C-alpha cells in the first residue's frame, strides 16, 4: 500500500502526521438524492483507502520510526482531497459535509477550493508579516 502523500506538521503540541489521499477536483465528494445526501462512489473509495492506510501505519509504527527514521511517527489522521467546492452551494451537502468532518475528526474530507483558500490565506499572512 502506497498512499499519495504522508505529511507532518509541527506545532506546540508536537508533530502531527497526515495521510493525504487525492481524488480529482472533477469528482464530487457527495451526491444529493431527494432529501438525502451520500458519499459519492469516488469519496467512498478514498475513505476506504485512508482507513486501510491509517490501520496499516498503526500496526507498523515501530518499523516506520526505526527503519524509515520517521522520528516521532505516530498514528496519522487522514485527509481526502476531492471536488472543486461547487457542492458547497447546496445547503444539504454543506450541512452533511460539516457533520461528517465533526463526527470523523481523524478522516476529513476537503475540497481543492478549500485547500487553495487556506494556502492563499497563509501567503497573505506571510506577506503582511514581512512588511514593506
Secondary structure by P-SEA (a helix, b strand, c coil): ccccbbbbbbccccbbbbbbbbccccccccccccccccccaaaaaaaaaaaaaaaaaaacaaaaacccccccccbbbbbbbbccccccccaaaaaaaaaaaaacccbbbbcaaaaaaaaaaaaaaaaaaacc
